[in-house]
Amino acid sequence: MKKLELHWQIIIGMLAGVLFAFIMVQFEWGAKFVSDWIKPFGNIFINSLKLIAVPLILASLIKGVSDLKDISKLSQMGGRTIGIYIITTIIAVSIGLAVVNIIKPGKSISEETRISLVENYKGDAESRIAQAHKQEESGPLQALEDIVPSNIFKAASDNGNMLQVIFFAIFFGIGLILIPEEQSTPVKKFFDGFNEVILKLIDLIMLAAPFGVFALLAALVVESPSLDLFKALGWYALCVIIGLFLMICVYLGFVWIFTKKSPSFFLKGISPAQLLAFSTSSSAATLPVTMERVEEHLGVDEEVTSFVLPIGATINMDGTSLYQAVAAIFIAQAFGMDLDLWAQLGIIVTATLASIGSAAVPGAGMVMLVIVLSQAGIPEAGLALIFAVDRPLDMCRTVVNVTGDAAVSMMVAKSVGKLNDPEEKNWNDNYKA
């Protein structure tokens, strides 16, 4: 008998958790039973995601940066690739922030539910507020100073210092590139293997996702039994989908402006990879198909695809970063927190850098969201609010990630004179054969 797909298991777990909670609240002892015996399993699941965040950043970023192999490549193709990826990621996060600030999905939660949420996570919220007040008293360049850690082990011991971990990982990766290959190879092999172990740990953690979601949703419904919370969740999902659609429009505009290729040409060429991305929720699993479609059907030279697309599958996570921005503001709104302009600019920086370290596998975006929430001073426990719809949104944002990789590869190819007419290339290949 074929095993049920994980996303269906998560959806079933979500529905079962909500149904179980509605049944339990009918009994006088039901709420306490859920809080004492069910909610802890949800907390364990959240803690396991937080546990893996620092190792995931170190493994993915060091591997991604060291895979560049030659610093000189950054002078032309590499510099343009990284530059465009960063620009599109910043655009994606900005779109996400704009959409969620306009629609305000978290504001639809009633004051009663909001008070209940704040009360449940009061201790966590108070510690974050204290940290925020401490930051307000610091100098104008304190944020820049704090990016560079004095002790990497101390920085890695607190998820709130994730920017310091990201800085160290990038710095370490550059160091690997600059030393002789015979000396860097053993270290790189270690981090390649370390990265594979971390990805496998994520797989194991996600196997527990249906049970974690069951516990989280059951506790959430019992502690905040209000339909307006689920209404807000629908608006949140709509915000993410609108943002992702707008980001695809941005890609189509860039392709048309910089390569003079029509949107229909681009979509026809990349659509099989998009469908595979939707079904697998993995940029890495889709990479072979993406490379084939981009090279054979979009006319990008193999020299460009072999460099741009693997790097993109590692560091270009525009759909993920957009989702992180929307989720962070939604959770803040749900907890009654009003983030000022500087806090939201901080989300742009953190989400951009965190998306670089986001592994190209299902579920990694949720781990990276922990980083964004920690850095913005938003209670990480708010993850419980969005788990219910994360899997279908993960499928959608992976489509955007893959679409972005393809669009950037065409732009880079055009800039270095490596963009060909695919019909002419196929004709030449047939002629040579």
Buried (B, 14 or more C-beta within 10 A) or exposed (E): EEEEEBBEBBBBBBBBBBBBBBEBBEEEEBBEBBBEEBBEBBBEBBEBBBBBBBBBBBBBBBBBBBBBBEEEBBEEBBEBBBEBBBEBBBBBBBBBBBBBBEBBBBEBBBEEBBEBBBEBBEEBBEEBEEEBEEBEEEEEEEBEEBBEBEEBEEBBEEBBBBBBBBBBBBBBBBBBBEEEEEEBEEBBEEBBEBBEEBBEBBEEBBEBBBBBBBBBBBBBBBBBBBEBBBBBBEBBBBBBBBBBEBBBEBBBEBBBEBBEBEBEBBBEBBEBBBBBBBBBBBBBBBBEBBBEBBBBBBBBBEEBBEBBBBBBBBBBBBBBBBBBBBBBBBBBBBBBBEBEEEBBBBBBBBBBBBBBBBBBBBBBBBBBBBBBBBBBBBBBBBBBBBBBBBBBBBBBBBBBBBBBBBBBBBBBBBBEEBBBEBEEBBEEEEEEE
